[in-house]
Amino acid sequence: MIYLAYTVVLFYALRFCVALVNIIFSPVLKKRTPQSTPLVSVLIPARNEEANIVNILNDLKEQSYLNIEVVVFNDQSTDNTAGLVKSFSKNDKRFRLVESTGLPEGWLGKNNACHNLALHATGYYFLFLDADVRILPGVIESSIVQMQKHRLKLLSIFPKQIMKTTGEKITVPVMNSILLSLLPMVLTRKSSRPSLAAANGQFMLFEKETYLEIQPHEKVKKHPVEDILIARMYKLEGQKMQCMTGNETISCRMYLGFDDAMQGFAKNVAEFFGGSHLAAFLYWLFGTFGIFVVLFFLPPVFMIVTLAMAIALKIFVSVASKQSVWQNLFLAIPQQLLMGAIVFLSYLNKKQKKNQWKGRDID
């Protein structure tokens, strides 16, 4: 048990170091102006998004980068999504709607929507945005400068997450904690290893030529967590990509409450660990109960150091994620316990083939 206790200390130390690196070196999108202004195709898959779609369309209309076309793919919505887009596009010809002709066999809805959006896009860059994302003026040109400066073929940004209910505040930070304590974000650009890739489907900017050559959404057409797989795919193909944390200019309310967040994270939590539920469970087990092993089997100084690292880790991740430090410290225990429930739910859904999203099976 002593060796296990030392392993727990090492586990916390490694995560502490990664989180510290992400505070000091993690790239954040900076406001810049590009030397050229190529056409950017902003591509939005939308299924029952009447509550969000006008907000993102207004954000895009107010962008300081004017050379854009905006294509919305109506993925068989049963609400007024299509009507709102049609009404909006009457006043700005840069905006248009593409209707789904049905979901082909073997495809998941979002992957099919993104693939079809690319077929209708004419820009030099393809910017895929989720309908619930909000962006302030300057985001598009800053992203283009980042692409041009580092000759990237893919840039993905994690938006600042908006959380309104207590359930969201307990669940949503779990994702940031996993990402920013296991992956030095700077290595998503500097390393060619697929294991050091990450992406967020809420904001993914592709160079058109490489996208059409690789056809990433077609290759992951059956997979519910397409963003991470596409990031790894690009590295395997030898293409430069980068994943960054966002700032106040990009935000998103991912989930509307506790149940929504639980199902959403259960869908993708294992992919943070290479698709392994066992690895996800061990990560949770060490992070939740490992500290008691240190308490009972090592001198008190190790317990003090481990606890200090755990607190610092929570602070670092909160700062890097633009989240409330005090809120995450106060909710640290329920957040940690809930991750175990998310991993269990993810495993259960996989075994029982009960994964659904927006009214469709995704297994």
C-alpha positions as CSV (number, residue, x, y, z in Angstrom):
1,M,0.0,0.0,0.0
2,I,3.0,2.3,0.5
3,Y,3.9,2.0,-3.1
4,L,0.3,2.8,-4.0
5,A,0.4,5.9,-1.8
6,Y,3.5,7.1,-3.5
7,T,1.8,6.5,-6.8
8,V,-1.1,8.7,-5.7
9,V,1.3,11.5,-4.8
10,L,3.0,11.2,-8.2
11,F,-0.4,11.3,-9.8
12,Y,-1.3,14.6,-8.2
13,A,2.2,16.0,-8.8
14,L,2.0,15.2,-12.6
15,R,-1.5,16.8,-12.8
16,F,-0.3,19.8,-10.8
17,C,2.6,20.3,-13.2
18,V,0.4,20.0,-16.3
19,A,-2.1,22.5,-14.9
20,L,0.7,24.9,-14.0
21,V,2.1,24.6,-17.5
22,N,-1.4,25.4,-18.8
23,I,-1.5,28.5,-16.7
24,I,1.9,29.8,-17.8
25,F,2.3,28.6,-21.4
26,S,-1.2,27.7,-22.6
27,P,-2.0,29.8,-25.7
28,V,-5.0,32.0,-25.6
29,L,-6.5,33.6,-28.7
30,K,-5.3,37.2,-29.0
31,K,-7.0,40.1,-30.9
32,R,-5.1,40.5,-34.2
33,T,-5.8,41.7,-37.7
34,P,-4.9,39.6,-40.7
35,Q,-2.9,41.0,-43.6
36,S,-5.4,39.3,-46.1
37,T,-9.1,38.6,-45.8
38,P,-10.0,35.3,-47.5
39,L,-13.5,34.2,-47.7
40,V,-14.5,32.3,-44.5
41,S,-17.5,29.8,-44.7
42,V,-19.2,29.8,-41.3
43,L,-21.0,26.4,-41.1
44,I,-23.6,25.8,-38.5
45,P,-25.3,22.4,-38.0
46,A,-28.7,23.0,-36.4
47,R,-31.3,20.6,-35.0
48,N,-34.1,22.1,-33.0
49,E,-32.1,25.3,-32.2
50,E,-34.8,28.0,-32.3
51,A,-33.7,29.2,-28.9
52,N,-30.2,29.8,-30.1
53,I,-29.9,30.2,-33.8
54,V,-30.8,33.9,-34.0
55,N,-28.3,34.8,-31.4
56,I,-25.4,33.3,-33.2
57,L,-26.6,34.7,-36.6
58,N,-26.7,38.2,-35.0
59,D,-23.2,37.6,-33.6
60,L,-21.9,36.7,-37.1
61,K,-23.6,39.7,-38.7
62,E,-21.9,42.0,-36.2
63,Q,-18.4,40.6,-36.8
64,S,-15.8,43.1,-37.9
65,Y,-14.6,40.5,-40.5
66,L,-17.0,41.0,-43.4
67,N,-15.8,38.5,-46.0
68,I,-17.9,35.6,-44.7
69,E,-20.7,33.4,-45.9
70,V,-22.9,31.7,-43.3
71,V,-24.5,28.4,-44.1
72,V,-27.0,26.7,-41.7
73,F,-27.9,23.1,-42.1
74,N,-31.4,22.4,-40.9
75,D,-31.1,18.8,-39.6
76,Q,-34.7,17.8,-39.7
77,S,-35.7,20.2,-37.0
78,T,-39.3,19.9,-35.6
79,D,-39.3,23.5,-34.3
80,N,-39.0,26.9,-36.1
81,T,-35.2,26.8,-36.7
82,A,-35.6,26.8,-40.5
83,G,-38.2,29.6,-40.4
84,L,-35.9,31.9,-38.3
85,V,-32.9,31.3,-40.6
86,K,-35.0,32.0,-43.7
87,S,-36.3,35.2,-42.2
88,F,-32.9,36.3,-41.2
89,S,-31.3,35.6,-44.6
90,K,-33.8,37.9,-46.4
91,N,-31.9,40.9,-45.0
92,D,-28.4,39.6,-45.6
93,K,-27.5,37.5,-48.6
94,R,-24.4,36.2,-46.9
95,F,-26.7,34.0,-44.9
96,R,-28.4,30.9,-46.3
97,L,-30.2,27.7,-45.3
98,V,-29.6,24.2,-46.5
99,E,-32.3,21.6,-45.8
100,S,-31.5,18.0,-44.9
101,T,-32.8,15.4,-47.3
102,G,-32.7,12.7,-44.5
103,L,-30.1,11.0,-42.4
104,P,-28.2,8.4,-44.5
105,E,-27.7,4.9,-43.0
106,G,-24.5,4.6,-41.1
107,W,-24.2,8.3,-40.3
108,L,-24.7,10.2,-37.1
109,G,-26.7,13.5,-37.4
110,K,-24.0,16.1,-36.6
111,N,-21.3,14.4,-38.7
112,N,-23.7,14.2,-41.7
113,A,-24.7,17.8,-41.2
114,C,-21.0,19.0,-41.1
115,H,-20.1,16.9,-44.2
116,N,-23.0,18.4,-46.1
117,L,-22.2,21.9,-45.0
118,A,-18.7,21.5,-46.4
119,L,-20.2,20.4,-49.7
120,H,-22.1,23.7,-49.9
121,A,-19.2,25.9,-48.7
122,T,-17.0,28.0,-51.0
123,G,-14.6,29.7,-48.6
124,Y,-10.9,29.3,-48.2
125,Y,-11.5,28.4,-44.6
126,F,-14.4,26.4,-43.1
127,L,-15.4,27.5,-39.6
128,F,-17.8,25.0,-37.9
129,L,-19.7,26.5,-35.0
130,D,-22.4,25.0,-32.8
131,A,-25.6,26.9,-32.8
132,D,-25.4,27.6,-29.0
133,V,-22.0,29.4,-29.3
134,R,-21.7,33.1,-28.9
135,I,-18.8,35.1,-30.4
136,L,-17.9,38.8,-30.1
137,P,-16.4,40.9,-32.9
138,G,-12.8,40.1,-33.7
139,V,-12.9,36.4,-33.2
140,I,-12.8,35.4,-36.9
141,E,-9.8,37.6,-37.8
142,S,-7.9,36.6,-34.7
143,S,-8.4,32.9,-35.5
144,I,-7.2,33.5,-39.1
145,V,-4.1,35.2,-37.9
146,Q,-3.4,32.2,-35.7
147,M,-3.9,29.8,-38.6
148,Q,-1.6,31.8,-40.9
149,K,1.1,32.5,-38.3
150,H,1.6,28.8,-37.5
151,R,0.5,27.4,-40.8
152,L,-2.2,25.4,-39.2
153,K,-4.7,23.2,-41.0
154,L,-7.0,23.0,-38.0
155,L,-7.6,25.3,-35.1
156,S,-10.1,24.4,-32.3
157,I,-11.0,26.6,-29.4
158,F,-12.7,25.7,-26.1
159,P,-15.2,28.5,-25.4
160,K,-15.7,29.9,-22.0
161,Q,-18.5,27.7,-20.6
162,I,-21.6,29.5,-19.3
163,M,-23.3,27.8,-16.3
164,K,-26.5,29.0,-14.8
165,T,-27.9,26.2,-12.7
166,T,-26.2,24.4,-9.8
167,G,-26.4,21.2,-11.7
168,E,-24.3,22.7,-14.5
169,K,-21.8,24.2,-12.1
170,I,-21.2,20.7,-10.6
171,T,-20.9,18.9,-13.9
172,V,-19.5,21.2,-16.6
173,P,-16.1,22.0,-14.8
174,V,-15.4,18.2,-14.8
175,M,-14.5,18.4,-18.5
176,N,-12.1,21.3,-17.9
177,S,-10.5,19.5,-15.0
178,I,-9.7,16.4,-17.1
179,L,-8.5,18.3,-20.1
180,L,-6.3,20.9,-18.3
181,S,-4.8,18.6,-15.8
182,L,-3.8,15.9,-18.3
183,L,-2.9,17.7,-21.5
184,P,-0.4,20.5,-21.8
185,M,-2.3,22.6,-24.4
186,V,0.9,24.0,-25.9
187,L,1.8,20.5,-27.1
188,T,-1.3,20.2,-29.3
189,R,0.6,22.4,-31.8
190,K,4.2,21.6,-31.0
191,S,3.9,17.8,-30.8
192,S,3.0,15.4,-33.7
193,R,1.8,12.7,-31.3
194,P,-1.9,11.9,-31.8
195,S,-2.2,11.2,-28.1
196,L,-1.5,14.9,-27.5
197,A,-4.4,16.1,-29.6
198,A,-7.6,17.7,-28.5
199,A,-10.5,19.6,-30.1
200,N,-13.9,21.0,-29.3
201,G,-16.6,20.7,-31.9
202,Q,-18.2,23.9,-30.8
203,F,-15.4,25.8,-32.7
204,M,-13.3,24.2,-35.3
205,L,-11.6,26.2,-38.1
206,F,-10.3,24.2,-41.1
207,E,-8.2,25.1,-44.1
208,K,-10.5,24.1,-47.0
209,E,-7.9,22.3,-49.2
210,T,-6.8,19.9,-46.5
211,Y,-10.3,19.3,-45.2
212,L,-11.5,18.3,-48.6
213,E,-8.5,16.0,-49.0
214,I,-8.9,14.3,-45.7
215,Q,-12.7,14.4,-45.5
216,P,-12.7,14.1,-41.7
217,H,-16.4,14.1,-40.9
218,E,-17.0,11.3,-43.5
219,K,-14.3,9.2,-41.8
220,V,-15.8,9.6,-38.4
221,K,-19.4,9.4,-39.6
222,K,-20.5,6.8,-37.1
223,H,-18.6,8.2,-34.1
224,P,-20.4,10.4,-31.5
225,V,-17.2,12.2,-30.3
226,E,-16.0,13.4,-33.7
227,D,-14.0,16.4,-32.6
228,I,-11.3,14.5,-30.6
229,L,-11.0,11.8,-33.3
230,I,-10.6,14.5,-36.1
231,A,-7.8,16.2,-34.1
232,R,-6.0,12.9,-33.8
233,M,-6.6,12.1,-37.4
234,Y,-5.0,15.4,-38.5
235,K,-1.9,14.5,-36.5
236,L,-1.8,11.0,-37.9
237,E,-1.9,12.6,-41.4
238,G,1.0,14.8,-40.5
239,Q,-1.1,18.0,-40.6
240,K,-0.5,20.9,-38.1
241,M,-3.3,21.6,-35.7
242,Q,-3.8,23.4,-32.4
243,C,-6.3,23.5,-29.6
244,M,-6.6,26.6,-27.5
245,T,-8.6,27.8,-24.5
246,G,-10.9,30.7,-25.2
247,N,-11.4,34.0,-23.6
248,E,-14.4,36.3,-23.0
249,T,-14.9,36.6,-26.8
250,I,-16.1,33.0,-27.3
251,S,-18.7,31.5,-24.9
252,C,-21.2,28.7,-24.9
253,R,-23.8,27.3,-22.6
254,M,-23.4,23.6,-23.4
255,Y,-26.2,22.1,-21.4
256,L,-29.5,23.3,-20.0
257,G,-29.4,21.8,-16.5
258,F,-28.1,18.7,-14.6
259,D,-29.8,15.9,-16.6
260,D,-28.7,17.4,-19.9
261,A,-25.1,17.8,-18.7
262,M,-25.0,14.2,-17.3
263,Q,-26.1,12.7,-20.6
264,G,-23.8,15.0,-22.6
265,F,-20.7,14.1,-20.7
266,A,-21.6,10.5,-20.5
267,K,-21.5,10.5,-24.3
268,N,-17.9,11.6,-24.5
269,V,-16.0,11.2,-21.2
270,A,-14.2,8.0,-22.2
271,E,-12.7,9.7,-25.2
272,F,-10.6,11.9,-23.0
273,F,-8.9,8.6,-22.0
274,G,-8.5,7.1,-25.4
275,G,-12.0,5.5,-25.3
276,S,-11.1,3.5,-22.2
277,H,-13.7,3.4,-19.4
278,L,-11.2,1.6,-17.2
279,A,-8.7,4.4,-17.6
280,A,-11.5,7.0,-16.8
281,F,-12.5,5.0,-13.8
282,L,-8.9,4.7,-12.5
283,Y,-8.4,8.5,-13.0
284,W,-11.6,9.1,-10.9
285,L,-10.6,6.5,-8.3
286,F,-7.1,7.9,-7.7
287,G,-8.4,11.5,-7.7
288,T,-11.3,10.8,-5.3
289,F,-10.0,8.2,-2.8
290,G,-6.2,8.2,-3.4
291,I,-5.7,11.0,-0.8
292,F,-7.0,8.7,2.0
293,V,-4.3,6.1,1.0
294,V,-1.7,8.9,1.4
295,L,-3.2,9.8,4.8
296,F,-3.0,6.3,6.2
297,F,0.2,5.0,4.8
298,L,2.6,8.0,4.5
299,P,4.0,10.6,6.9
300,P,1.8,13.6,7.5
301,V,3.9,15.9,5.3
302,F,2.9,13.9,2.2
303,M,-0.7,14.4,3.1
304,I,-0.2,18.1,3.4
305,V,1.7,18.4,0.1
306,T,-0.9,16.3,-1.7
307,L,-3.8,18.3,-0.4
308,A,-2.0,21.5,-1.3
309,M,-1.5,20.2,-4.8
310,A,-5.1,19.3,-5.1
311,I,-6.2,22.8,-4.1
312,A,-3.7,24.4,-6.3
313,L,-4.8,22.2,-9.2
314,K,-8.4,23.3,-8.8
315,I,-7.3,26.9,-8.7
316,F,-5.1,26.6,-11.8
317,V,-7.8,24.8,-13.9
318,S,-10.5,27.4,-12.8
319,V,-8.3,30.3,-13.9
320,A,-7.3,28.7,-17.2
321,S,-11.0,27.9,-17.9
322,K,-12.2,31.5,-16.9
323,Q,-14.4,30.0,-14.2
324,S,-15.0,31.1,-10.6
325,V,-12.2,29.8,-8.4
326,W,-14.2,30.1,-5.2
327,Q,-17.2,28.4,-6.8
328,N,-15.1,25.4,-8.0
329,L,-13.4,25.1,-4.6
330,F,-16.7,25.1,-2.8
331,L,-18.1,22.5,-5.2
332,A,-14.9,20.5,-5.5
333,I,-16.2,17.4,-3.6
334,P,-19.6,17.1,-5.4
335,Q,-17.8,17.7,-8.7
336,Q,-15.3,14.9,-8.0
337,L,-18.0,12.5,-6.8
338,L,-20.2,13.2,-9.8
339,M,-17.4,12.4,-12.2
340,G,-17.7,8.8,-11.0
341,A,-21.4,8.8,-11.7
342,I,-20.7,10.2,-15.2
343,V,-18.2,7.4,-16.0
344,F,-20.6,4.8,-14.7
345,L,-23.5,6.2,-16.7
346,S,-21.2,6.3,-19.8
347,Y,-20.3,2.6,-19.3
348,L,-23.9,1.6,-18.7
349,N,-25.1,3.5,-21.8
350,K,-22.5,1.8,-23.9
351,K,-23.3,-1.7,-22.7
352,Q,-27.1,-1.2,-23.0
353,K,-26.7,0.9,-26.3
354,K,-28.8,3.6,-24.8
355,N,-26.8,6.6,-25.9
356,Q,-29.1,9.3,-27.4
357,W,-28.7,12.9,-28.4
358,K,-31.4,15.3,-29.6
359,G,-33.8,12.5,-30.0
360,R,-31.6,10.2,-32.0
361,D,-29.6,7.0,-31.1
362,I,-25.9,7.6,-31.3
363,D,-24.6,4.1,-30.8
